[in-house]
Amino acid sequence: MGGNGKVIMRHDFFRRAPIWSTFWHHVLYGTPIFDVYTHIAWHWDITSVRLSKQEATIFAPGHWPTYDRYTTWFQNTFERLKYNDPQITERHLDRALVMWGQKS
């Protein structure tokens, strides 16, 4: 978690364990959850196309740029929602996206 901890972590997990790497990124740095279910919800929001669980599988390498696009979308969505409801937290949005992806 030191000054360049994110860089080292991203380098270490460049070619392997895309879900574990984004999970630990979430735990250590408080970034959004990114898994197959949030991927389904995100993809639907930006394209109106629902991915299957298999289609939403996240692969390495290449998961970090996808994760970065997702976190940008997440932050923009969170800011828009927070403007409408100051009570909402990032955790609420994380949980809602996971649940939407699981149920859809």
C-alpha positions in Angstrom: 0.0 0.0 0.0 3.1 2.2 -0.1 3.6 5.1 -2.5 3.8 2.8 -5.6 1.8 -0.1 -4.2 -0.8 0.1 -6.9 1.8 0.1 -9.7 3.5 -3.0 -8.2 0.3 -4.8 -7.7 -0.9 -4.1 -11.2 2.5 -5.3 -12.6 2.4 -8.4 -10.5 -1.1 -9.3 -11.6 -0.7 -8.2 -15.2 -1.1 -11.7 -16.8 -2.9 -13.6 -14.1 -5.8 -13.7 -11.6 -7.9 -10.9 -13.0 -10.7 -11.3 -10.4 -8.3 -11.7 -7.4 -6.3 -8.7 -8.5 -9.4 -6.4 -8.8 -10.7 -7.9 -5.5 -7.5 -7.0 -3.7 -7.5 -3.6 -5.4 -11.0 -3.1 -4.0 -10.0 -4.2 -0.5 -6.7 -2.3 -0.2 -7.6 0.9 -2.0 -11.3 1.2 -1.6 -12.0 1.0 -5.3 -15.3 -0.4 -6.8 -16.0 -4.1 -6.9 -15.5 -5.5 -10.4 -16.6 -9.1 -11.1 -18.7 -10.9 -13.5 -21.9 -9.5 -12.0 -20.9 -5.9 -12.0 -19.5 -6.4 -15.5 -23.0 -7.6 -16.6 -24.6 -4.5 -15.0 -22.1 -2.1 -16.4 -22.2 -3.5 -19.9 -26.0 -3.3 -19.9 -25.9 0.3 -18.8 -23.6 1.5 -21.5 -24.9 -0.7 -24.4 -28.4 -1.9 -23.4 -27.2 -5.4 -24.2 -27.2 -8.0 -21.4 -24.1 -10.2 -21.3 -24.4 -13.8 -20.2 -22.3 -14.8 -17.2 -19.8 -16.6 -19.6 -19.6 -13.5 -21.8 -18.9 -11.3 -18.8 -16.0 -13.4 -17.7 -12.9 -11.2 -17.2 -9.6 -12.4 -18.6 -6.0 -11.4 -18.2 -4.1 -9.7 -19.7 -6.2 -6.7 -20.5 -8.3 -6.6 -17.3 -6.7 -3.5 -15.9 -7.7 -1.2 -18.8 -11.2 -2.7 -18.6 -11.2 -2.2 -14.8 -10.1 1.4 -15.3 -12.9 2.2 -17.7 -15.3 0.6 -15.3 -14.1 2.6 -12.3 -14.4 5.8 -14.3 -18.0 4.9 -15.3 -18.7 3.9 -11.6 -17.4 7.2 -10.2 -19.5 9.2 -12.8 -22.6 7.1 -12.0 -22.0 7.5 -8.3 -21.6 11.3 -8.5 -24.9 11.5 -10.5 -26.7 9.3 -8.0 -25.3 11.2 -5.0 -26.5 14.5 -6.5 -30.0 13.1 -6.5 -29.7 11.3 -3.2 -27.0 12.5 -0.8 -27.5 9.4 1.4 -26.2 7.0 -1.2 -22.7 5.5 -0.7 -20.3 3.8 -3.0 -21.0 0.6 -1.1 -24.7 0.9 -1.9 -23.9 1.3 -5.6 -21.5 -1.7 -5.5 -24.1 -3.9 -3.9 -26.8 -2.8 -6.2 -24.7 -3.5 -9.3 -23.7 -7.0 -8.0 -27.4 -7.8 -7.2 -28.6 -6.5 -10.6 -26.0 -8.6 -12.4 -27.0 -11.7 -10.4 -30.7 -11.3 -10.9 -30.8 -10.2 -14.6 
